[in-house]
């Protein structure tokens, strides 16, 4: 009996040992495989759910742990009321309206600039038309500036009577301008300063060139009129033939006798003359001007010398 029991016990023990070893082998294999798996790393930008879903862990324990602690987790968002949403919408509308107003103002400013420039250099026209118009405007501006410079810087030439004989008067003319003056002809009418402007003489000369900053001597033919024509006005032209030069002497005597000088200095008489020059601009044409009411002084001694030499 005892022998039977001992054998039975030994058999059971041996069966238990073999059974327990075979039963623990799968568990050891799973545990070893689990240890060899890479551990999940939770980064800042990666959600905890993504970490466990992408990992190879499929154990029931981890799934239950995740569901328990992280499945129902939701970050709390600030609660927005209808008033906040309305205020935010109104602010956006206000910003949009301000941007539209600024864009409209800039567009209006650019359009006004374009209108002003269109009147100046015609940007509303095609390119070739704008080019022609701009060159035409530059040419007009250049000519206007040149004409303005000549007009403002023009100085009247100084005329000095040197003498003469018979009906020829010798003059010295000084041109103080920076440019040359070319005359096609010069016509002069002399008057004595009386109420009816008594005509003393008329004359004309052609082809006179005055160099810049130089003195030019010219001989001006002047025909003197008789003193019997006291009522001759400035619009009347009188031609008198005088073979004996009596007209010249009588005119000079009459003019100098009317002038008195108590100091004994040489007498001077005032002469009023109209000067009508015709400027010549090469082959481009001529320009006629009229300078009326010009005054000069002539000494009686010089006039008497002219009358005696004639």
trRosetta pair geometry for C-beta under 8 A, 3 or more apart (Angstrom, degrees):
i j d omega theta_ij theta_ji phi_ij phi_ji
1 4 5.8 -52 -153 30 31 110
1 5 6.6 27 152 -15 63 105
2 5 5.7 -54 -147 36 36 110
2 6 6.3 33 158 -17 68 105
3 6 6.0 -56 -148 36 30 107
3 7 6.4 27 157 -15 64 108
4 7 5.9 -61 -152 38 29 108
4 8 6.2 28 153 -20 66 109
5 8 5.6 -57 -147 37 32 111
5 9 6.2 31 157 -19 67 106
6 9 5.7 -53 -146 36 32 111
6 10 6.2 31 156 -18 65 107
7 10 5.6 -56 -146 38 31 111
7 11 6.2 33 154 -22 65 106
8 11 5.7 -55 -148 34 30 111
8 12 6.4 29 155 -19 64 104
9 12 5.8 -53 -149 34 31 109
9 13 6.3 30 154 -19 64 105
10 13 5.7 -53 -149 35 32 111
10 14 6.3 28 155 -16 65 107
11 14 5.8 -57 -148 39 31 107
11 15 6.1 29 154 -17 66 108
12 15 5.6 -57 -147 40 31 110
12 16 6.1 33 154 -22 67 105
13 16 5.7 -53 -146 34 31 111
13 17 6.4 31 156 -20 64 104
14 17 5.8 -51 -148 33 32 111
14 18 6.5 25 158 -12 64 106
15 18 6.0 -59 -148 40 31 105
15 19 6.0 27 157 -17 67 112
16 19 5.7 -61 -144 41 28 109
16 20 6.0 26 160 -19 68 109
17 20 6.0 -55 -142 36 26 106
17 21 6.5 24 160 -17 61 108
18 21 6.0 -57 -149 35 30 110
18 22 6.5 21 158 -11 64 109
19 22 6.1 -63 -151 41 30 105
19 23 6.1 26 156 -19 67 113
20 23 5.7 -59 -143 39 31 110
20 24 6.2 22 163 -14 67 110
21 24 6.2 -60 -143 38 27 103
21 25 6.8 44 156 -41 60 100
22 25 5.9 -38 -153 6 33 120
23 26 7.8 -57 -178 26 36 96
23 27 7.9 22 141 -3 63 113
24 27 5.5 -63 -159 43 53 114
24 28 6.0 53 149 -24 81 106
25 28 5.8 -57 -148 35 32 111
25 29 6.5 32 157 -20 65 105
26 29 5.6 -55 -148 36 35 113
26 30 6.4 34 156 -18 68 105
27 30 5.8 -55 -150 36 32 110
27 31 6.3 31 153 -19 65 108
28 31 5.7 -55 -145 37 32 112
28 32 6.3 32 156 -19 65 106
29 32 5.8 -55 -147 36 30 110
29 33 6.4 28 155 -16 64 107
30 33 5.7 -56 -148 39 31 110
30 34 6.2 34 153 -23 65 106
31 34 5.6 -52 -148 33 31 114
31 35 6.6 30 154 -19 63 103
32 35 5.9 -54 -151 33 32 110
32 36 6.7 26 153 -16 63 107
33 36 5.8 -60 -151 38 34 109
33 37 7.0 48 150 -37 64 96
34 37 5.8 -42 -159 9 37 117
34 59 7.6 40 -117 -57 126 131
37 55 7.8 82 166 179 121 101
37 56 5.6 -139 -143 73 122 117
37 57 6.8 126 143 -72 156 79
38 55 7.7 -134 83 -137 86 97
38 56 7.9 89 43 23 81 111
40 51 4.8 104 178 166 124 105
40 52 6.4 -3 -116 -82 171 55
40 55 4.5 -61 -81 -71 112 147
40 57 6.9 -73 -33 -1 120 129
41 51 7.3 -141 73 -138 36 121
42 46 6.6 -149 -158 82 52 105
42 48 6.1 1 -127 -103 123 75
42 51 5.3 -45 -96 -70 73 163
43 46 4.3 72 55 16 96 108
46 50 5.4 -117 -175 78 91 125
46 51 5.9 100 133 -60 121 91
47 50 4.6 92 63 4 86 103
47 51 7.2 -146 97 -10 47 83
48 51 5.6 -47 -152 27 38 115
48 52 6.8 23 158 -6 67 105
48 66 7.5 -174 138 -138 106 102
48 70 5.3 -102 96 -150 134 155
49 52 6.3 -64 -152 44 31 100
49 53 6.0 26 155 -18 67 115
49 66 7.3 119 -108 -178 66 124
49 70 6.5 -171 -65 134 83 124
49 71 7.8 99 -97 -100 116 56
50 53 5.7 -60 -138 42 31 109
50 54 6.0 20 166 -12 68 112
51 54 6.5 -69 -148 41 21 99
51 55 6.4 20 157 -24 61 113
52 55 5.7 -50 -138 31 33 114
52 57 6.6 -65 -150 65 77 115
52 62 6.6 -170 -144 153 123 116
52 63 7.9 153 163 -94 131 57
52 66 5.4 -140 80 -93 175 154
57 62 5.2 -2 144 58 128 163
58 62 8.0 -179 166 58 3 117
58 63 7.4 15 -166 -45 44 119
59 62 4.9 82 68 12 95 99
59 63 6.9 -166 91 -5 48 89
60 63 5.8 -59 -146 40 33 111
60 64 6.1 29 159 -17 68 109
61 64 6.0 -61 -150 39 26 106
61 65 6.2 25 154 -19 64 110
62 65 5.5 -53 -142 38 33 113
62 66 6.2 33 158 -19 66 105
63 66 5.9 -54 -146 36 29 109
63 67 6.3 26 156 -16 64 108
64 67 5.8 -56 -145 39 31 110
64 68 6.1 31 157 -23 65 110
65 68 5.8 -58 -147 34 27 112
65 69 6.3 -8 169 8 64 113
66 69 6.7 -76 -139 49 23 87
66 70 5.3 -47 -166 45 66 114
66 71 6.6 89 135 -46 72 90
67 70 7.6 -58 -84 55 11 71
67 71 4.5 10 -144 -23 51 139
68 71 7.4 64 -3 14 14 106
69 73 7.4 7 144 -39 54 121
70 73 5.1 -48 -149 10 47 125
80 84 4.8 -118 -159 77 83 135
80 85 5.9 89 152 -51 119 90
81 84 5.0 104 54 4 72 98
81 85 7.3 -137 99 0 42 87
82 85 5.7 -54 -148 39 36 111
82 86 6.2 38 153 -20 67 106
83 86 5.7 -56 -148 37 31 111
83 87 6.3 30 155 -19 65 107
84 87 5.8 -56 -147 37 31 110
84 88 6.3 30 156 -18 65 107
85 88 5.8 -54 -146 37 30 111
85 89 6.3 31 155 -19 64 108
86 89 5.7 -56 -147 38 30 112
86 90 6.3 30 154 -19 65 107
87 90 5.7 -54 -147 36 31 111
87 91 6.5 34 154 -20 64 104
88 91 5.8 -52 -150 33 32 112
88 92 6.6 32 153 -17 63 104
89 92 5.8 -54 -151 36 33 111
89 93 6.4 32 152 -17 65 106
90 93 5.6 -53 -147 38 34 112
90 94 6.3 38 153 -23 65 105
91 94 5.6 -52 -148 34 32 114
91 95 6.5 31 154 -18 65 103
92 95 5.8 -53 -148 35 33 109
92 96 6.4 32 154 -18 65 106
93 96 5.7 -54 -147 37 32 112
93 97 6.3 34 155 -21 65 107
94 97 5.7 -55 -148 36 30 112
94 98 6.5 30 154 -18 64 105
95 98 5.8 -54 -148 36 32 110
95 99 6.4 32 154 -18 65 105
96 99 5.8 -55 -150 36 31 111
96 100 6.4 31 153 -18 65 106
97 100 5.7 -54 -149 36 32 111
97 101 6.4 33 153 -20 65 105
98 101 5.7 -53 -148 35 33 112
98 102 6.5 32 154 -17 65 104
99 102 5.8 -53 -148 36 32 110
99 103 6.4 31 154 -18 65 107
100 103 5.7 -55 -146 38 32 111
100 104 6.3 32 155 -19 66 106
101 104 5.7 -54 -146 37 31 110
101 105 6.4 32 154 -20 65 105
102 105 5.7 -54 -147 35 32 111
102 106 6.4 30 155 -17 65 105
103 106 5.9 -54 -147 37 31 109
103 107 6.3 31 154 -19 64 107
104 107 5.7 -55 -147 38 31 112
104 108 6.3 32 155 -19 65 105
105 108 5.8 -54 -147 36 31 110
105 109 6.4 31 154 -20 65 106
106 109 5.7 -53 -147 35 32 112
106 110 6.4 30 155 -17 66 105
107 110 5.9 -54 -147 38 31 109
107 111 6.3 30 155 -18 65 107
108 111 5.7 -55 -145 38 31 110
108 112 6.4 32 155 -19 65 105
109 112 5.8 -55 -149 35 30 110
109 113 6.5 31 152 -17 64 105
110 113 5.6 -53 -149 37 34 112
110 114 6.3 36 152 -22 65 105
111 114 5.5 -51 -148 35 34 115
111 115 6.6 37 152 -21 64 101
112 115 5.7 -50 -149 33 34 112
112 116 6.6 33 153 -16 64 103
113 116 5.8 -56 -151 37 34 110
113 117 6.2 26 155 -13 68 109
114 117 5.8 -58 -143 43 31 107
114 118 6.1 40 154 -31 64 104
114 123 6.7 -103 -153 75 79 129
114 124 7.6 94 167 -64 99 95
115 118 5.5 -48 -146 27 30 117
115 119 7.1 28 155 -16 60 100
116 119 6.1 -58 -162 33 34 107
116 120 6.7 21 148 -13 66 111
117 120 5.4 -62 -146 41 41 109
117 121 6.1 -33 -179 40 80 91
117 123 5.2 16 122 2 112 125
118 121 7.9 -82 -121 62 17 53
118 122 6.1 44 -162 -121 56 34
118 123 5.6 -90 -89 43 65 78
118 124 4.5 25 -127 -11 118 111
119 122 8.0 49 -108 -69 6 57
121 130 6.5 52 153 -160 84 98
121 133 6.9 140 -165 107 52 112
121 134 5.5 28 -149 -91 99 97
121 137 7.2 -109 -106 27 69 159
122 125 4.5 2 158 11 110 119
122 129 6.8 -91 129 123 137 98
122 130 5.2 -163 92 -109 97 77
122 133 4.9 25 27 85 140 163
122 134 7.8 -133 41 -50 99 77
123 130 6.5 45 -103 -112 39 138
125 129 4.1 -94 151 93 126 127
125 130 5.2 162 78 -57 101 80
125 133 7.0 92 54 -3 152 143
126 129 4.8 87 60 13 80 105
126 130 6.9 -145 97 -8 38 90
127 130 5.7 -56 -147 36 31 112
127 131 6.4 34 155 -23 65 104
128 131 5.6 -49 -149 31 34 114
128 132 6.7 32 154 -15 64 103
129 132 5.9 -54 -151 37 34 109
129 133 6.2 30 154 -16 67 109
130 133 5.7 -58 -144 41 31 110
130 134 6.1 31 158 -21 67 107
131 134 5.9 -55 -145 35 27 109
131 135 6.5 22 158 -13 63 107
132 135 6.0 -59 -149 39 29 106
132 136 6.2 29 153 -19 65 109
133 136 5.6 -56 -147 38 31 113
133 137 6.3 32 155 -19 66 105
134 137 5.7 -53 -147 36 31 110
134 138 6.4 32 153 -18 64 105
135 138 5.6 -51 -145 37 33 112
135 139 6.3 35 154 -20 65 104
136 139 5.7 -54 -148 36 31 111
136 140 6.4 30 154 -17 65 106
137 140 5.7 -54 -146 38 32 110
137 141 6.2 31 155 -18 66 107
138 141 5.7 -55 -145 39 30 111
138 142 6.2 32 155 -21 65 106
139 142 5.7 -54 -147 36 30 111
139 143 6.4 25 157 -13 65 106
140 143 6.0 -57 -146 40 30 107
140 144 6.2 31 155 -20 64 109
141 144 5.7 -56 -145 38 30 112
141 145 6.3 30 157 -19 65 105
142 145 5.9 -55 -147 36 29 109
142 146 6.4 28 155 -17 64 107
143 146 5.7 -54 -146 38 33 111
143 147 6.2 31 157 -16 66 107
144 147 5.8 -56 -145 40 29 109
144 148 6.2 30 155 -19 64 108
145 148 5.7 -55 -145 38 30 112
145 149 6.3 32 155 -21 65 105
146 149 5.8 -53 -147 34 30 111
146 150 6.4 27 155 -16 64 106
147 150 5.8 -54 -146 38 32 109
147 151 6.2 31 155 -20 65 109
148 151 5.7 -56 -145 38 30 111
148 152 6.1 19 162 -12 66 110
149 152 6.2 -61 -141 42 26 102
149 153 5.9 1 168 3 65 118
150 153 6.4 -69 -134 50 22 94
150 154 6.1 43 161 -53 62 101
150 179 7.2 -30 -122 21 100 150
151 154 6.0 -40 -149 0 24 117
153 177 7.0 109 130 -140 92 89
153 178 6.8 -20 144 16 136 113
154 177 6.3 -9 -133 -103 52 127
155 176 4.5 -51 93 80 142 109
155 177 5.5 -174 39 -69 89 78
157 173 5.1 26 156 -177 131 98
157 174 6.2 169 -163 77 80 46
157 175 5.0 -32 -106 -93 109 60
157 176 7.1 166 -109 9 53 77
157 177 7.9 -63 -70 -7 81 102
157 181 7.3 -116 -47 39 130 157
157 210 6.2 -75 -95 -153 149 161
158 173 7.1 158 79 -154 48 50
158 174 4.5 -5 54 51 100 103
158 176 7.2 56 -7 -22 101 113
159 171 5.6 -19 -164 -169 93 123
159 172 7.6 149 -156 78 45 48
159 173 5.4 -11 -101 -102 70 81
159 296 7.1 -59 84 -99 107 146
160 171 6.7 142 73 -160 45 68
160 172 4.7 -17 62 60 101 96
160 173 7.8 -172 23 -75 70 37
160 174 7.8 37 -3 -9 107 100
161 164 7.8 -61 -170 -13 96 109
161 169 6.3 -45 -139 -179 102 112
161 170 7.3 105 -164 79 58 57
161 171 5.9 -39 -101 -101 51 75
161 296 7.7 112 -16 148 114 140
161 298 6.0 2 46 -113 152 101
161 302 6.8 116 112 144 115 149
162 170 4.4 -58 65 106 106 105
162 171 6.6 174 6 -104 89 18
162 172 5.6 80 -44 -19 116 100
162 217 7.5 -8 0 -136 151 103
163 169 7.8 -165 115 -150 24 58
163 170 5.3 3 65 45 62 115
163 302 6.4 -125 -99 -160 70 99
163 305 6.6 -52 -138 105 106 124
163 306 6.4 -177 -167 -78 66 92
164 167 8.0 -55 153 130 127 14
164 168 4.9 -161 -161 101 107 61
164 169 4.1 -76 -48 -109 158 39
164 170 5.0 175 -73 -2 80 78
164 219 7.5 132 -115 -145 102 84
164 222 7.9 47 143 31 169 111
164 306 5.2 26 71 -125 82 114
164 309 7.8 175 111 76 45 134
165 168 6.0 4 60 55 62 98
165 306 6.5 -153 -95 -148 34 66
165 309 4.1 -88 -118 123 96 119
165 310 5.6 165 -178 -80 64 63
166 245 7.1 -100 -124 -102 71 121
166 248 7.7 -135 -153 -51 40 165
166 309 7.3 -92 -30 111 57 83
166 310 4.0 130 -90 -131 46 91
167 221 5.9 38 125 -163 98 75
167 222 5.7 -150 -177 73 76 54
167 223 5.5 12 -152 -93 135 51
167 224 6.7 -146 -114 1 88 84
167 248 7.7 -132 -76 -81 72 132
167 310 7.4 82 -34 -127 54 128
168 219 5.3 -4 -175 -179 108 108
168 220 7.3 143 -162 72 56 40
168 221 5.7 -33 -102 -101 68 62
168 222 7.5 139 -112 23 17 75
169 203 7.5 -80 26 -77 116 173
169 219 7.2 151 77 -162 39 56
169 220 4.7 -28 69 66 95 94
169 221 7.7 162 21 -99 76 12
169 222 5.0 22 -6 5 119 124
169 306 7.5 3 -102 -131 80 145
170 217 6.9 -2 -173 -172 95 98
170 218 7.7 170 -151 90 52 40
170 219 5.5 -26 -99 -105 68 72
170 220 7.6 174 -87 19 17 76
171 217 7.2 165 88 -152 47 52
171 218 5.4 -13 63 63 95 85
171 219 7.7 164 20 -96 74 22
171 220 5.5 31 -3 -9 120 119
172 215 5.6 -2 -176 -175 102 110
172 216 7.4 154 -158 78 53 39
172 217 5.4 -24 -101 -98 72 73
173 210 6.0 -78 115 -110 122 118
173 215 7.0 151 77 -157 40 58
173 216 5.0 -23 64 64 95 90
173 217 7.8 171 19 -85 73 24
173 218 6.5 9 0 9 117 111
174 214 7.6 -157 -141 104 61 27
174 215 5.0 -26 -93 -98 78 77
174 216 7.9 169 -83 18 30 68
175 180 7.8 51 141 -130 161 42
175 181 5.9 -163 -126 17 137 116
175 210 4.0 131 -56 157 139 115
175 211 6.4 168 49 77 135 40
175 212 6.0 -98 114 -117 118 31
175 213 6.8 -76 93 -35 79 20
175 214 6.2 3 47 52 100 64
175 216 7.0 33 -13 -1 107 111
176 213 6.6 51 -132 -96 39 61
177 181 6.8 85 49 -39 138 109
177 212 5.9 -91 91 -126 67 87
177 213 7.8 -131 65 -44 34 65
178 212 5.6 30 -169 -152 21 138
178 213 7.6 21 -102 -30 44 103
179 212 5.8 118 37 -80 4 123
180 209 6.7 -6 -179 -172 111 91
180 210 6.8 163 -162 83 61 59
180 211 6.0 -27 -114 -125 93 41
180 212 5.6 -83 -67 -33 57 88
181 209 7.4 159 86 -158 54 45
181 210 4.2 0 59 55 101 110
181 279 7.1 -79 -164 -124 81 102
182 208 7.8 161 -159 89 41 54
182 209 5.3 -6 -111 -112 73 79
182 210 7.8 -147 -69 28 34 69
182 279 6.7 89 77 -163 65 70
182 280 4.7 -79 120 66 105 91
182 281 7.4 147 64 -81 119 32
182 282 7.8 79 66 -50 159 54
183 186 5.3 3 171 -47 149 97
183 206 8.0 -153 119 -155 93 36
183 207 7.4 157 89 -140 75 7
183 208 4.2 2 55 60 119 95
183 209 7.4 -151 25 -71 73 37
183 210 7.5 54 -12 -9 103 97
183 277 5.3 -78 -127 -161 116 108
183 278 6.5 98 -165 68 74 58
183 279 6.4 -58 -105 -103 54 46
183 280 6.6 90 177 5 10 95
184 206 6.9 -28 155 -150 51 81
184 207 7.2 -5 -153 -74 35 49
184 278 4.3 -55 57 104 107 108
184 279 7.1 63 -1 131 90 7
184 280 4.1 116 -56 -54 91 112
184 286 5.2 -15 -17 -124 148 136
185 204 6.3 6 179 -175 112 99
185 205 6.8 169 -155 90 67 41
185 206 4.5 -26 -100 -105 87 73
185 207 7.6 2 -79 -22 60 47
185 277 7.6 -180 95 -149 46 52
185 278 5.1 24 50 37 76 117
186 204 6.9 171 88 -151 49 55
186 205 5.2 -6 56 59 95 88
186 206 7.8 -171 19 -81 65 32
186 208 6.0 -9 -10 16 121 142
186 220 7.9 -63 92 -120 119 111
186 275 6.9 -21 -167 -165 98 90
186 276 7.3 147 -160 78 50 53
186 277 4.8 -14 -109 -104 82 79
186 278 7.5 -147 -73 21 44 71
187 202 7.7 -5 -174 -173 89 92
187 203 7.4 175 -151 94 52 47
187 204 4.6 -11 -104 -104 77 92
187 275 7.7 147 82 -159 51 43
187 276 4.5 -18 65 65 99 105
187 277 7.8 -174 26 -76 62 34
188 202 7.1 170 92 -154 56 50
188 203 5.3 -5 59 61 95 89
188 204 7.5 179 21 -79 65 46
188 220 7.1 9 28 -176 136 137
188 222 7.5 -42 81 -104 115 102
188 273 5.4 4 -172 178 101 124
188 274 6.9 162 -151 81 52 53
188 275 5.5 -11 -103 -104 86 66
188 276 7.4 -172 -75 23 39 74
189 199 6.7 -49 -179 -136 100 103
189 201 7.8 -168 -150 98 47 43
189 202 5.1 -10 -108 -108 73 84
189 234 6.5 107 132 -159 139 86
189 273 6.3 162 81 -156 45 72
189 274 4.7 2 52 49 98 100
189 276 8.0 34 -2 -4 96 109
190 199 7.2 104 82 -163 57 60
190 200 4.3 -53 107 60 106 108
190 201 4.9 15 44 53 116 76
190 202 7.4 -153 18 -73 75 38
190 222 7.2 29 -3 -156 131 128
190 271 5.7 -23 -159 -176 107 114
190 272 7.4 132 -162 80 55 46
190 273 4.6 -28 -101 -97 62 99
191 194 8.0 -125 166 28 94 77
191 197 4.6 -22 -164 -172 142 84
191 198 6.3 134 -162 72 75 43
191 199 5.8 -46 -102 -99 72 46
191 200 6.4 170 -113 0 15 90
191 234 6.0 -30 -80 -94 134 103
191 271 7.4 138 67 -170 46 63
191 272 4.5 -33 69 77 100 97
191 273 6.7 172 16 -84 74 42
191 274 7.7 51 -11 -13 111 89
192 197 7.7 152 63 -161 52 38
192 198 4.5 -15 49 68 104 103
192 199 8.0 -96 9 -22 79 3
192 200 5.5 105 -38 -55 89 108
192 255 6.6 -135 -113 -109 132 106
192 269 7.8 -33 -132 165 93 124
192 271 7.1 -47 -99 -118 52 63
192 272 7.4 126 -134 29 5 91
193 197 7.5 -16 -123 -108 35 61
193 270 5.3 -7 2 98 134 115
193 271 7.8 -154 -24 -118 91 17
193 272 5.3 103 -73 -16 86 119
194 197 6.4 -160 64 -60 73 18
194 198 4.8 39 30 -6 130 102
194 230 7.8 -52 97 -166 169 87
196 230 7.6 81 68 152 131 71
196 231 6.4 -31 132 -136 159 51
196 233 6.1 -90 172 -95 91 79
197 233 6.2 56 73 -150 101 63
197 234 4.9 -25 122 -44 135 106
197 272 7.1 -78 -135 80 94 135
198 229 7.4 137 -157 107 92 75
198 230 5.7 -42 -111 -148 125 52
198 232 6.5 75 -147 60 61 83
199 202 7.3 -5 -178 -45 119 92
199 225 5.7 40 109 30 92 153
199 229 6.9 -38 59 116 95 122
199 232 4.8 -71 26 111 109 117
199 233 7.3 54 -30 120 107 13
199 234 6.3 149 -74 -103 100 48
199 236 6.8 -136 -9 71 150 88
199 238 7.0 140 90 21 139 112
200 224 6.2 -37 161 -139 74 79
200 225 6.2 -178 -179 37 22 94
200 251 6.6 119 -149 -176 86 133
200 255 7.8 33 -116 -73 127 138
200 271 7.0 -62 21 -137 155 104
201 222 4.7 62 137 170 138 98
201 223 5.5 175 -157 85 95 43
201 224 4.2 -49 -81 -97 122 47
201 225 5.8 -173 -82 -6 55 80
202 222 7.2 170 87 -151 22 67
202 223 5.8 -14 60 55 72 96
202 225 7.9 51 -3 -39 83 110
202 237 6.4 -1 -26 -134 167 87
203 220 5.4 80 138 161 147 94
203 221 5.3 176 -147 94 106 55
203 222 3.8 -60 -56 -97 137 60
203 223 6.4 158 -77 8 74 68
204 221 7.2 -24 55 67 51 98
205 208 6.2 59 119 -48 112 120
205 218 6.4 93 161 167 164 128
205 219 7.7 160 -113 88 135 52
205 220 5.3 -87 -38 -121 135 70
205 221 6.7 143 -75 22 86 80
208 216 7.4 117 -173 136 93 145
208 218 6.0 -3 -122 -100 117 148
209 216 7.3 -168 90 -122 55 152
210 214 7.4 172 179 71 63 92
210 216 5.2 -122 -116 4 67 146
211 214 3.8 3 84 43 109 139
211 216 6.5 140 17 -61 82 110
223 239 6.9 -6 145 -126 157 68
223 240 7.7 155 167 44 111 74
224 242 8.0 -31 72 16 88 157
224 247 6.1 164 103 124 99 105
224 248 5.1 98 64 -101 146 76
224 251 5.5 -152 167 43 125 162
225 229 5.5 -58 156 48 121 136
225 232 6.9 -74 148 52 156 162
225 238 5.4 73 -122 80 127 123
225 240 6.2 114 -130 10 64 127
225 247 7.0 -86 172 175 20 127
225 251 7.1 113 78 -92 48 142
226 229 5.7 100 72 -1 78 95
226 240 5.9 -174 -17 -152 103 179
226 242 7.9 161 -65 -82 97 125
226 247 4.4 -84 -84 -134 80 103
226 250 6.6 18 -147 79 76 128
226 251 6.7 -133 -135 -61 29 102
227 230 6.7 24 174 -63 62 86
227 247 7.9 174 -3 -156 70 68
227 250 5.3 -121 9 132 118 104
227 251 5.3 175 -49 -96 92 62
227 254 4.7 108 -106 -6 151 163
229 232 4.1 18 159 -21 107 124
229 238 6.0 -100 -123 -5 168 176
232 236 5.0 -121 -163 73 87 132
232 238 6.0 -58 -130 -22 150 137
233 236 5.5 96 57 0 67 105
234 274 7.1 95 -171 -13 125 136
240 247 6.1 131 109 -90 137 165
242 245 5.9 92 142 -91 111 29
242 246 6.5 -144 -157 42 106 67
242 247 4.3 -94 -104 15 146 119
242 248 6.8 138 131 -18 156 87
245 248 5.0 -39 -171 34 81 116
245 249 6.2 78 134 -19 86 100
245 307 7.4 148 163 -163 115 69
245 310 4.6 161 -137 119 142 107
246 249 5.9 -60 -148 42 35 107
246 250 6.0 31 158 -17 70 111
247 250 6.0 -61 -145 40 26 106
247 251 6.2 26 158 -20 64 110
248 251 5.9 -58 -148 35 27 110
248 252 6.4 21 158 -13 64 108
248 306 7.6 -112 175 121 126 92
248 307 5.0 179 135 -123 101 86
248 310 5.4 0 81 71 162 159
249 252 6.0 -57 -146 39 30 106
249 253 6.1 29 156 -19 65 110
249 307 4.8 123 -96 -179 62 123
249 310 7.9 -152 -51 64 84 117
250 253 5.7 -54 -143 38 30 112
250 254 6.2 30 158 -20 64 106
251 254 5.9 -57 -149 36 28 109
251 255 6.4 23 156 -16 64 108
252 255 5.9 -57 -145 39 31 108
252 256 6.0 16 163 -8 67 113
252 300 7.6 128 -177 -153 90 77
252 303 4.7 178 -135 146 112 110
252 304 5.9 152 157 -85 136 55
252 306 7.5 176 -88 71 146 95
252 307 4.4 -110 15 -48 157 147
253 256 6.3 -63 -139 45 25 100
253 257 5.9 25 162 -23 64 114
253 307 8.0 176 -36 161 76 173
254 257 6.0 -57 -141 34 25 110
254 258 6.8 22 161 -20 60 108
255 258 6.3 -65 -160 31 27 108
255 259 7.2 14 152 -12 62 109
255 269 5.3 5 165 -103 108 170
255 300 7.3 -174 108 -110 93 95
255 303 6.9 -60 80 137 131 167
256 259 5.9 -59 -152 36 40 107
256 267 5.9 117 -151 89 85 141
256 269 6.9 -102 -87 -41 56 128
256 300 3.8 104 -119 -140 115 128
256 303 6.6 -171 -56 76 117 130
256 304 6.8 13 -43 -57 164 104
258 269 7.9 71 72 -112 98 118
259 267 4.5 126 111 -174 126 125
259 268 7.2 -157 -172 68 155 30
259 269 5.3 -119 -53 -82 144 86
259 300 6.4 -161 60 -53 137 132
260 267 7.6 -46 -117 -113 4 122
261 264 6.9 -149 120 -16 99 10
261 265 5.6 -98 162 60 139 75
261 266 7.6 35 62 110 167 15
261 267 4.9 -160 -8 -91 129 79
266 299 4.9 13 140 -156 126 121
266 300 6.6 -166 178 45 83 83
266 301 4.9 -56 -145 -11 125 123
267 299 6.8 124 83 -159 48 66
267 300 4.1 15 77 6 103 129
267 301 7.6 137 45 -25 71 76
268 297 4.6 20 171 179 125 110
268 298 6.6 155 -155 77 76 28
268 299 5.1 -46 -95 -96 77 57
268 300 7.0 -132 -82 -15 26 77
269 297 7.1 157 75 -152 33 64
269 298 5.8 -24 60 64 84 82
269 300 6.4 87 -17 -67 102 84
269 303 7.6 0 26 -17 124 150
270 295 6.1 -18 -168 -162 101 106
270 296 7.7 149 -154 79 56 34
270 297 6.0 -36 -98 -98 56 71
271 295 7.2 146 79 -155 48 55
271 296 5.3 -24 65 68 98 83
271 297 7.3 159 17 -101 83 20
271 298 5.6 30 -12 1 128 114
272 293 6.5 -33 -162 -144 110 43
272 294 7.0 141 -159 75 58 45
272 295 5.6 -27 -100 -96 68 72
273 294 5.3 -37 69 73 76 100
273 295 7.9 152 20 -92 71 25
273 296 6.9 -9 12 15 114 109
274 290 6.9 -7 -178 -171 103 92
274 291 7.0 166 -161 88 55 55
274 292 4.7 -6 -119 -116 99 68
274 293 7.3 34 -89 -18 76 38
274 294 7.0 144 -98 20 27 95
275 290 7.6 158 87 -157 51 45
275 291 4.4 -5 62 61 97 106
275 294 5.8 15 -4 7 108 148
276 288 6.9 10 177 -173 89 97
276 289 7.3 -172 -150 92 51 48
276 290 4.9 -7 -108 -109 83 76
276 291 7.5 -161 -73 28 40 65
277 288 7.5 -176 101 -144 43 55
277 289 5.9 0 64 56 81 92
277 291 7.6 20 7 4 95 107
278 286 5.3 19 170 172 100 124
278 287 7.1 165 -161 82 57 36
278 288 4.6 -21 -106 -97 83 79
278 289 7.8 170 -91 19 36 63
279 286 6.3 163 83 -160 50 68
279 287 4.6 -10 56 59 104 91
279 288 7.7 -166 19 -76 69 29
279 289 7.1 34 -11 0 104 107
280 286 5.1 -27 -100 -104 61 92
281 284 4.4 -49 108 64 109 109
281 285 6.0 5 52 63 107 60
281 286 6.9 180 14 -92 78 37
281 287 7.1 48 -19 -6 112 102
291 294 5.6 42 133 -45 106 120
298 302 6.2 -112 -178 71 85 121
298 303 6.0 82 139 -52 117 107
299 302 4.6 89 69 5 92 101
299 303 7.1 -163 97 -4 50 85
300 303 5.4 -55 -147 41 39 111
300 304 6.0 40 154 -22 70 105
301 304 5.8 -54 -146 36 29 110
301 305 6.5 31 153 -20 62 104
302 305 5.7 -51 -150 34 33 113
302 306 6.6 34 151 -19 64 103
303 306 5.6 -52 -151 34 35 111
303 307 6.3 32 152 -17 67 105
304 307 5.6 -53 -144 39 34 110
304 308 6.2 31 156 -18 67 107
305 308 5.8 -55 -142 39 30 108
305 309 6.3 25 159 -16 64 109
306 309 6.0 -61 -147 39 28 107
306 310 6.5 33 155 -31 63 107
307 310 5.9 -53 -150 23 32 114
